Amino acid sequence: MGSAAPRSLLLLLLLLLGVERPRGAELTFELLDSTKQCFHEELEQGVRFSLDYQVITGGHYDVDCYVEDPLGNTVYRETKKQYDSFTHRAEVKGVYQFCFSNEFSTFSHKTVYFDFQVGDEPPILPDMGNRVTALTQMEAACVTIHEALKTVIESQTHYRLREAQDRARAEDLRSRVSCWSVGETIVLFVVSASQVLLLRSFFTERQVVRS
């Protein structure tokens, strides 16, 4: 009885670690003004892929995004979006490209985050989709923990992006306050010097030149 619990926990851990995950990429990059940045991925026909993106900093926090298939057909296009999600199943085999464009902005740089995932997530248990019997207690615990971990990962990503966005806004506000403070200090010195010179002019004796 004493060794059954550790053995069950070990089996549970192996099941969770052995779950295959969809292929994908996660990246945060800087998008300069009046430019666009494209990424490419080779996909097989019928493969499902998803794209999640969000503008973290810059301008009005918006960006243009589009996805094209190997034939040049646009399967997704949105303009001036702060964030969005897109899911599609590849109809033809080849290299797909997804691009982020900041060409409409002439001076604002953007920081963009995206998460590109390829493939369907396999079931945590090999025969989970075809079985007719109820899950055992350990299998049910595996499924519950797996779903909870997915929720934790999504929440961490969300809060990490919010923290980066709030930090960028705070730094921008700090720089504006600093510039405003420097400007007020300069104006204060100029006004003070002007008042001193004006007061000195009142008490300066003027010499009368006699001819």
Secondary structure, 3 states (H helix, E strand, C coil): CCCHHHHHHHHHHHHHHCCCCCEEEEEEEEECCCCEEEEEEEECCCCEEEEEEEEEECCCCCEEEEEECCCCCEEEEEEEECEEEEEEECCCCEEEEEEEECCCCCCCCEEEEEEEEECCCCCCCCCCCCCCCCCCHHHHHHHHHHHHHHHHHHHHHHHHHHHHHHHHHHHHHHHHHHHHHHHHHHHHHHHHHHHHHHHHHHHCCCCCCCC
